[in-house]
Amino acid sequence: MFGNPDRTGKSRLDDLREGKCTSLVVHALRVCGPAQAGRLHTLIGDPDIGEREAAEVCSILTSTGARQAVERMIEERYRQALDSLALAPFPADAVRTLKDVAEAVVHRAA
């Protein structure tokens, strides 16, 4: 939802149009009020959703704290993965490759 399509390789509209129940959506729905929940239910899964409506979804995901919560979760799991790799009995080149992959996946939207 928040990544640069040139870096992520996909439009933010794809997940919205498909109605994917992402971690962002789940978190927002857990904490938002009825009006925001209604808007999310209306907009997510709409095959004709446009940029204006997507911006509204982004605004709800941000105002509910969903974006910040999911970014924290991703960063925590990234750090856990790095800690595990530091202790793993893998060759150094394998560890470096796995760290590079983790870095690319976690920080691809920047």
ZIDASUL-V489280 format. One line per field, one symbol per residue. psi: psi as a letter, one per 20 degrees, with the letter a starting at -180 (. if undefined). Layout:
psi = ???
This chain:
psi = hiqohhhhjqqihghghikpnrhggggghhirrhgggggghghpioijqahghhhggggghghijgggghhggggghghggggghhiqlqqhhgggghggggghghkhi.
